[in-house]
Amino acid sequence: MTETKIPRATAKRLPLYYRYLNILHDGGKTRVSSNELADAIRVDSATIRRDFSYFGALGKRGYGYDVDNLLAFFKDILDQDRLTNVALVGVGNLGHALLNFSFHQDSNIRISAAFDINSQEINTVQSGVPIYPIEQLVTQLQDQQITVAILTVPSRVAQEVANQVAETGVKGILNFTSIRLSVPDRIRVHNVDLTNELQTLIYFIDHYDQK
């Protein structure tokens, strides 16, 4: 994988570019301009050109970008040839929704193990994913060499679960709880607070004019 230090905002847009380039490729399109990309993914063309500039000359003035070349480049950058196994901790309503979400159709991500305390859930296989008792969390994460965990547990136990996850080789946690977790510096945490996102959306609707 190519190692390039880029701004965090740019890094968050890379999967968006990759996903749309796949759509263009599947549609038989051979080249695309930054303006066309901007119209499709709702990111202004200057931002797209700046994002791409961090990786050198990806396009040509007056020609735009070769779709296949750009797709291959982002496939390498995002390490799409390597399957990443992810653990899901908490198989409630949100957990079930994530189990049923087809990550593998659009990316190199697969939930390979899930964990819960509900006796009706554990020792079953749902959407092709085995569900283990929470007591096996540390052992399974280590044995399966899982490096990313998704937390959809109740907030009251989120830190306790994060402590267990931190005992393993996990490098990243996608945290769907409302708790801000305390973990070792070697672990990166991304927080997804749905309530906060909805409240922010409603605030912008109420206080800012649509453009």
URZI-V347650 format. One line per field, one symbol per residue. phi: phi as a letter, one per 40 degrees, with the letter a starting at -180 (. if undefined). psi: psi as a letter, one per 40 degrees, with the letter a starting at -180 (. if undefined). A space follows every 50 residues. Layout:
# URZI-V347650
phi->???
psi->???
This chain:
# URZI-V347650
phi->.ccbcbccccdccdcccccccccccccgcbaaccccccccbgbccccccc dcccbgccbbdgbgbcccccccccccdcfccbcbcbbbbhbccccccccc ccdccbabbacbabbabcccccgbbbfgbcbbcdccdcccccccfcbbbb bbcddcbcccccccdccbccbabcbccccccbbdccbcbbcbbccccccc ccccccbbccb
psi->hhhhhiidddddedddddddddddddeehdiiidddddddefhidddddd dddeeageahhedahhdddddddddddefeehhhhiihhhfaddddddde hgdedeafhhheiiiiehdedifihhfehhhiideedddddddefhehih hfiiddeddddddddeeaeheihhheiehhihiidehhhhhghddddddd ddddddeiii.
